[in-house]
């Protein structure tokens, strides 16, 4: 039982170190050495759990997207409006703010592609546009949410989740 606690503590330290490194360094340039220094572990300990830094990053990314997907899937059955859908997205990003911001700032193509797949899967604009317009609408939707939510998080989340969601709803319904 003691080993389980030590293992969890070590894995948490490694994960947190990776997130910290990603806040200042692009994912492609993060090294195992950096992660180990921040986590205060040796390289051999790192390699017990991960093949390399990209395997760790991919696990973090996958877990975040799985968490988002689970939340949205569970809520989709009960979502009664487009507004509620946007509230759910803002809430999920807010509850996972550090990991979300890290993934967003890493500019990983895999993360962006996964976000687009996620938006396609749960987007509420189906049937309103032809295929070309739908692709543009999905890009707009994803970038609008990322831009507003990341700015809000970086600003210290001074407004409520409801305020940010309501703003996004007003923005998407505005005649620009």
ZIBELLIN-V657007 format. One record per pair of residues at least 4 apart in sequence whose C-alpha atoms are under 6 Angstrom apart, sorted by the first residue. I is the first residue (numbers start at 1). J is the second residue. If there is no record, write none. Layout:
[[I	J] [I	J]]
This chain:
[[3	7] [8	12] [12	16] [13	17] [13	39] [14	39] [17	35] [17	38] [17	39] [18	35] [21	25] [22	26] [23	102] [26	106] [27	106] [32	53] [35	39] [36	40] [36	41] [36	42] [47	51] [54	58] [58	62] [62	66] [65	69] [66	70] [69	73] [70	74] [72	76] [75	79] [79	84] [86	165] [87	165] [90	94] [93	97] [96	100] [97	101] [101	105] [109	113] [119	123] [129	133] [129	134] [130	134] [137	141] [139	143] [140	144] [143	147] [145	149] [146	150] [152	157] [153	157] [162	166] [170	174]]
